[in-house]
């Protein structure tokens, strides 16, 4: 005898019902706000399907149509409980299929799904909502690093690239990822990572919106770069390598990679600029001081998964290492979904010896 599995929870059962285990059936009466059937009703599953049909003004349906209608109606109820506006098109298609079921019509599926997949998606959404509420109430300036790390990692289930192939799961996971990154932006602003938050905000795409390339010339960002150890050390190295006994020098794409590639270690710059390239025009003034025209270019993207060791070299905080790696790898999945789009960033400024 073939094992029967509940079409909702996918657990095996050996009762007489055709679709649901008894536990799920009881829960569905509560979900749909239907009164429990009288005791003399022998088949509570058939009774539920009949109640659903009558609620939708469908009468005299055969068993197959009645049970198909019930699954669509239950799926629609679960989707309605998910506060995701982008699911509206899918819900309308299911509603259309419900409306098309009649005594004289064939069962038509505008969009196909399994009730178990919808049920799991609903549970993912409830878990997501619970974690998001906790994340929004966190004081990120005072939270213990281990707790913060666990909170971020607890969101890993929404970054499942295997869900991308299913149209309903894709829409739901896309929307949950988009909301997650919005919370990350707020966290970045609250923890003084304004550049990271600004670049991430520009990259977020709501179903097809393409970001614009960004030119950054504001004083606050420039000062963060000038104050960074990576920038100071690079300028010292360039002066020593190219400026000895010279009045000027230029660093461009023709120079060795080690002289143009920039890796920032300070947290805001670390999150914001991944593999930046820095070009320099340097010239001495009348007093013999170096003046610099700086151009830093980067492609803001998340295209490669990172191991912890790739972020861990010479960092001061292990927490920064872990958070950088985790968020990067979440970003790779969101890039696959199209939640995050890549674009070019250019930072231009002038500075001189004595200001660095």
C-alpha positions, 0 to 999 in steps of 0.5 A: 500500500502506497504511503499517504502524505499530507499535501500541506505538511508532507508528513505521512498519515494512515487515516481515511482522508485523501489530502490531509492528516487530522492535525492539519485538517483541524488547523485548517478549520481554524485558519479559514475560520470555519466552524468544526463539523458536527459529530455525525459528519464521517468525513471532515475533509470532504465536509471542509472542501464542501464548505469552501466550495459553498463559500465560493458559490460553487455547487454540484462540483465533483470530488476532483474539482471540489478538492482542487478548489480547496487547495487553491483556496487554502493557498490563497489564504496563506498568501493573503497572510503574507504582507508582500505586495509583490505577491498580488499578481500571483494571488490574482492568478490563483483567484482567477483559477478559483473563479473558473472552476465550475460544473461545466469547465475543466480545471485550469491552472494559470499558475502551478504550485504545491500546497506544501510549498505554499505552507513552507513559504508561509512558515518562512515568512512568519520566521522572517517577520519575527526576526526582522522585528527583533532586528529593528529593536536592537541597539546596534551600538551596544549589542554584544558582538556574538548576539549581533552575529547570531542575529545576522546569521539567523536570516540565512534561510531567506538567502536560498538560491534554490528557491529562485527557480520557483516563481512564487518562492522567488517573489517572496524570497526577493521581497524578504531579502529586499526588506532585510537589506533595508534594515541593514541600511538603517543599521549602517546609518545608526552605527556611523557607516554612512558610506556603506549605507549610501552605496547599498541603498543605491544598489537595491532594485525593486523588481527591475529598477536599475541603479545609476552610477555614482560620483562622490565628492562630499567632504565627509567621505573624502575625510574618511578616506584621507584619515584611513591607514590604508590611504596614508600608507599607499601615498607614502609608498607611492612617494617613495617609489615614484617621487624620489628626486622628481617633481611629479608622477602619475599612477594609472592603469599602466602601473603594476596592480599592487600600486593601484588596487586598494583594500581598506580595513576600516569598517565603513570603507571595508563594507563600501569599497570591495576591490577599488582602484586608485589613480593618482596625479602628484605634483610638487608646489613651490614649497616642495610639498606634494599636491595630489589629485585622487580618483578612486573607482570601484564596481559596487557588486557582490559576485563572489562568495568569500571565505572568512580568511579573505576578510581576516588578514590584519583586521582588528576585530574578528566580529568585523571579519565574520560580519563582512564575510556573511553580508558579502555572501548574502549579497552574492545570493541577492545579486543572483535574485536581482535584489542587488544590482551592480553599478560603478562608483567614482570618488574624486578629490584633491589633497596635499602633503600635510593634510594626510 
